[in-house]
Amino acid sequence: MDNANLSFKAGFADLAIEGWNFGHATSWHSDQWQTVIERYLDEMFRVLKPNGLAILLETMGTGATEPTPPNQALGLLYQYLETQGFTYQWFRTDYQFPSVKDAIQHTQFFFGDEMAKLVEKNNSAIVPECTGMWYRKK
């Protein structure tokens, strides 16, 4: 589904949730990410009913026990969201694997060698993750 062209009529939803998706616009559209995010937000609010709630979920760090934007571009996005009236809150969304071996294998596949080495060093089947949530009513 295209974030800029949702296939719902205006005023359709009480709740609109974005998860780990808008942040990619900072790399896919690095020169114009703010314009792209504005279009995404406009579309999100278009489909909401009056007083509907928009919730955005994005990473605040895989392998991190405290919230920290993983890169400068995401940090700028998160600051931008707050200038757009969104309230921020974070929480832990740790990954728990059956074994350290599974944790290494899956984190290497998804997050790369550096993360797999960190998991191996920590020798834990639990990989810490912080998630940020930004929310705003229409």
N, C-alpha and C positions, 0 to 999 in steps of 0.2 A: 504494500500500500504506500502511496506517495504522501508524505507528510504535508505537502503543500496542496494536495487535492484529495481530501478525504471524501469517500463516497457515501456521505450521510447528509441528510437535509439540515438546514440551519435550525438551531434550537432543538436538536434531536436528543441530546444526552444530558444527564445530570452530572456525569463524571467522565473526564477524559484523562487517560493515563499514557504517558510516554515513558518507555523504559530503555535506557542504555542505547539510545538511538540519535538524539539531537547532537550529542557530543561528537559524533563522526563528522558532522558538517564542518567542524573546525579544521579538519584535515582534508576532507573531500572538496571543500570550497574555501580554502584558506584565505584567499583574497577578498571574499565577500561573505564570510560565514555569518556576520551580523545581519545582513539583508536576508539571507536564507532562513535564519532562526526567526526573524520577524515574520516571514511568510508562514513558517510552521506554526508559530504562536497565533497568528491571525486566524489560521484555519482551525486550530484547536478551539479557540474561543468562538468561532462561527458556529460550530456544531453543538456548543453548550447552550443549555437553557439559561434563562436569567438565574443568577445565583448558583449556577453550576460550578463545579470545582475542577480545576486543571491541576494535575500532579505530574511532575517530571522527576524521574529517577536516573541518576548517573553515578558513575564510579567516583569514589573519593580515595581509591587506592587499594589495589590487590597486593597482598603481602604486608599491608599496613594495619597497625592496631589503632592508630589515630588518623582522623580524616586529613588528607592532603591531596589537592588536585594532582593527578599524575604528570601533568605537563603544563607549561605556561598557557597554551591555547585553551585548555579546559578551565584553567583558573580564570581566564578572561571571560569565558562563557558564563561561568558560575557568578562572577561579579555582575555581568550584564543582566542575568536573570533577576538579581536583587534590585537593580535599577529599574526593572520593569514591574516592580511591585510584588515579586514572589518572596515568600517567607522560606527560610532555609532551616533544615533540620538534618541531622545525620544519624545513622545507626549501623550496627555491625551486621553483615550478611556473610559470615564465614562459610567457606567450603569445607565439608567434612567428607573424607574419602574412607573406604574400608581399610586402607593400609597406606603407609608412607610410600611404598612402591607405586600404588595407584595415584596418589597425590602428585608424585613426581611426573609420572607419565602424562596425566591429564593437564597439569599446569604447563608442562613443556609444549604439548600440542597446541594449547590455546593461547598461552602467554609468552612462550619462548624459553630459550635456554637459561637466561638469567634468572627467571622466576623459578625454574626447575632446580637450579643450583641452590637458591635460597631455601626452597622447601627441603631439599636434601640436607643442607646445613642445619636447619631447624629440627630435622628428624621427627616431623609431626605429620599426622594424617589430616590435621586441621590447618587450612590455609586462611589466615585472616583476610578480611575484606571489609572495607568501609564503603557505605553507600550514602549518597546525598539525596535528599528529597527537597524539592522546591514546590510550593503550592500557592495557588491564588484563586479566589472566586471571581467569577465573571461579573 
